[in-house]
Amino acid sequence: MNRIASVIAALFLFVSLADPRPSAQAGADVALVAKARGIHERVIALDTHDDINPDNFTRQKNYTQRLDTQVNLPKMVEGGLDASFFIVYVGQGPLTPEGYDSAYKQAVAKFDAVHHLTKEIASDQIELALTAADVPRIAKSGKKVALIGIENAYSLGTDIKRVKEFHDRGGRYMSLAHNGHSQFADSNTGERDGKWLHNGLSELGKQAIAEMNKWGIMVDLSHPSKAANLQAMALSKAPVIASHSAARALADHSRNMDDEQLLALKKNGGVIQTVAFAGYVKINKPGTPAEARATVADFVNHIDYLVKTIGLEHVGISSDFDGGGGVTGWNGAEETFNVTLELVRRGYTEEQIGKIWSGNLLRVMADVEQVANQIQGRK
C-alpha cells in the first residue's frame, strides 16, 4: 500500500470510530484530506523565513537530526516542507565601527553554517538554490531546497560593496532594518515612541536598494517602517517582498502591512509572505487561554484577506520558525500539511495553492534576477 493510500485508510478508520457525525460527512472529510494530501505532494511548499543558530550546523549536532527546533530535515520530510529560506539575522546594535564589525562576523558565521550543511553535512539531502529556476530542479531531484535570506542590513556596515559580497555568499533577499533603526532605514518599532532616525530611508539605504537591484537581491519590507517601505517600493526597479508579515487590518501590529502598503506592493508587482507568527496573526491580551490563541484557521484568514485585497498573485507563505511561530496547527515544519488542508477546505484550487506556496515568490525572484541582468548589461 502506497503512502497516500495508507493515510486515507488510517484517517477513514479514525473518523469512523471517533466522529459521531453521519458517515457521509465523515467520508467527505476523508476525501478532503486525501485531496489535500495529493495537492501537497505535487506543489512546492516554500517557507520564506526560518531562523537558524550556527550551533545547530556542526558535525555533532545538525539538521539531519530531529533536533528541538521547529525546522530540521526530518521535520521537513514529515510535513512536506520542500524549501526553506534560512535566515542570516543579526540584532540591531550601535551604529559604530565596532557594532558593524561584530554584526558582520555574526552574519558570516550564519552564511557559513548554511553552506556547511548543504555542501558537507547533508549534500545528499539538501541543496542551496541560487536562482528561482534552481528551486523546482532541486525539489524534483528529491532533495530539500535551502535558500538564504538576510534579516537586517546592519551587518553590511557602511560599505555598499558588501551587498555584492552577500549576494555572492548566497543571500537572495534582505531587509534594511530589524527591531531598531539601522544606518539604512527606520524600523517599524519607531511607532512605539514616535522617534525616527531617517523619516524612512537614509541616503545609504537608497544606495543599498540600487545595489540590491543591480546584483539580484530581493528588497524585503518586513521590519522597516511604513515610510521606509513606501519609499523603497517607489525606488526599487524590481518587485519587492515582505518576507514575513501579515494583514494589519486583521491584527493591528506595526510589523503587519496596512492596506496602503499592500496596494503599493500590488502596484510594484511584489508579494507578501503571510507570516504564521502568533502575535502577528491574532492580537491577544495577557492571560489569554491557549485555546483562544491563533490557529491555522486564523492564519489562513489573513491569506483570505490579502487575496481579496491585492489578488492571489501577490500572496505567499512564511512561518518565522525558530524565531517565533506559535500558531496552533502549524508550529513546526512537521505540521506544514495542515496549511494546505485549510486552503483546500476553503476552496482554493491546486493551481492557486501552488502559487501561494511558492509560485508567486519564485516569479518575483525570477523578475529580480532579470532586472539585475538588465542593469549589468547581460540581457
PyMOL commands that set and color helices and strands:
alter all, ss='L'
color gray80, all
select helices_A, chain A and resi 3-18+23-42+54-56+73-79+97-121+134-141+153-156+162-168+188-192+203-215+226-235+259-268+278-281+290-292+296-310+312-314+333-335+337-345+350-375
alter helices_A, ss='H'
color red, helices_A
select strands_A, chain A and resi 46-51+83-89+126-128+144-151+171-175+218-220+241-245+271-275+315-318
alter strands_A, ss='S'
color yellow, strands_A
deselect
rebuild
show_as cartoon
